[in-house]
Amino acid sequence: MTQVTDISIQKIEGATTTLAKYQGKVLLVVNVASKCGLTPQYEGLEKLYKEKQAQGLEILGFPANDFLAQEPGSNDEIQQFCSLTYDVTFPLFAKISVVGAEKHPLYQALIAAQPERIGEGPWWQDLVEYGLTPNAPPEVLWNFEKFLINRNGEVIARFAPDITADDPRLLDAIAAELAK
C-alpha cells in the first residue's frame, strides 16, 4: 500500500513534491475554498499555524472546486486571495478534486485511512436545509474537512468541516501528537 507521504502532489506555484518533505512533522491537511460559507476558517487555521509551527505542525491547504464551484479561481488567483484576504503563510497546493471519479490519489489514501469524520455538527443539516444532498462517509462532506497525520506519516484522525481550528477536539488531538 502506498504511504500518504509518497503520493505526488503539486505545489500551488507548480513544482511537484510529496508530503515526505514534511517527515517528522504533524500535518493537518485541509481541502479549502475561497467562496464558501466556511472560508473564514482560513483565519483560524493561519492563527493555529503561527502558534504551533515551531512545535512541528504544518497546515497544508488543498484548494478544491468540488462543492458548488466554490473554488473557481486559478492557482495564482487562489494564492493571491489567501495572501491578501487572510494573510495565509501555511503551504498551499495546486487545486485538486477531493470527491468523485477525479478524486486525487492523496484524498483516496486519506479517506481509505480514516473513513469516518469526528464532530459531525450542524453543517450536515445546513446543507440539507439548502436543498443539497451531503456526501455520506466515507466521501468528503464539504470544504474545510481536516485530516490529521502524525509524525510517522499515519492518518490518525479526520474532522468534519464545521470543526474549526479552535475546537478543543482538534486542538487536543494536535497537542497529543505534537507531544510525542
N, C-alpha and C positions, 0 to 999 in steps of 0.2 A: 504494500500500500504506500502510495506517495505521501510523504510528510508535507504538511501545510507549508512549512518553511522552504520547501524545494520547488514550489509552483512558480512558474514565470509570471511576473506582473510588470506593468509598465508605469513608471513614474508619470506624473502629470506633465512634466516637461518633455517626455518622450523616451527616455532611456529605459531599457529593460533591466530588471533586477529580480530578486526573490526576497522573501522575508528572512532568509538566512542572514542577511545583513544585520538583522536585529537580534542575533543569537545572544542569549543571556539576559535579554530584556523581557519585561512583562508587556504584552501587546493588547491593546483594545482596538479591534477592527470594527469600523462603523461604516455602513452604507449611508451616504449623505446626499442631500438635495438642497438646491438654492431657493426653490419656490414652494415650499411645503409649510404647513402649519407648525411643524416641528423644527424648522430651520433655525429658530433662535437657540436651539441646543448647541450650536456652534460656540456660543459664548461660554457656556458651562464647560464644554469639552476643552476649550482653549485654557480656561482657568485651571482645570484639573491638570492639564498637560504642564502648565507652568509650575504648578505646585509639586508635581510628582516626577517630572522628567529626571531630575538629578538623582532620584532614588531608583531609577531604572524603568519607568513607564514610558512607553511610546504609544501615542494615539495615531492610528492610521486611517485616513478618510478615503473611502472609495465612492466617488460620485456614481449615481445610478439614475437612469431615466425611466425606470420600470413602473412607477406608480403615478398615474395621471399626468405623465410628461412633466414632472416637477423638477427635472434637471435638464432643461433643453439646451443649455449653452455648450460651447466648445470647451475643451480643456483649458485654453487660455482664459476664456470668459469666466469659467468656474474659479480658477486660481485668483483672478483679479477680484471677483466678488468676495471670496473668502478673506482675502487680504484686506481689502478696503472696508468691508462691512463689519467683519468680526475680528480683524487682526490675527487671523489664523496663522500660527507658525508650525503646527504639527504637520507631518508629511501628508500630502495628498497624492493620489494616484490617478491614472487615466480613467475616464468613465468606462464602466463595465455594466453588464447585466447581472442581477443577483437572483433572478427568478426565470422560470420557463426554459424553453429549449435552448436559448442562447446563454444560459447561466455560465458564468466564468468558472473555470476549474477551482479557483480559490474558494468560491462560495459553495461549490459542490462538496468540497472537502470539509469546510466549516460546518455545513448543515449535517453532513454524514456523522461528524464527530459529536455534535450537540443538536439533536433533532427537536428538542423541546426548549421553549423560552421560559425564563424566570420573570415573574412580575407582570403577567398579563393583566393590564389595567383597563381603564375606561376607553382607551384608544380603539380597541376592537369594536365596542358598542358605538363609538362615534362614527366609525367607518360605516357600520350598518345603518345608522340614522341618516347618513349622507346618501344612502341608496347603493352603497358599494358592497361587494361580496369579498370580505377579507380572506386572505390566504390562510388555510389551516396549516398547523405544523405538519410536516417539517419545513414547509416553504417560509421564506422571509415574509413577515406580515406587511411591513411598510418601511419607509425611510427611517433611518436612525436606529435600526436594530444593532445590538452590540455583541461582539464575540470576544471573550477574554481568553488569551493564550498565555500559558505560564512560561517561565524562563527556559524550559526544555522543549518548547515548541508544541505543547499539547493543548488542544482546545478544551478548556475546563468549565466554561460557563457561557451562557447565552442570555441576553436580556432583551425584553420587549422594547419596542420603540419609545414608549412613554416612560421608560425608566431613564431619568435624567442623570447628568454627571454628578449631581449632589445627592442622589438617592443612597441611603445607608446600605442597601443591599449591594449596590455596585461598589461603593466605597469600601465596604468591609471585605468584599472579595478581592479587590485590588490590593488593599493593605495586607491581607493574608499572603498574597503571592509576592508582594514586594519584600515581606519579612523573611521569606525563605532564602 
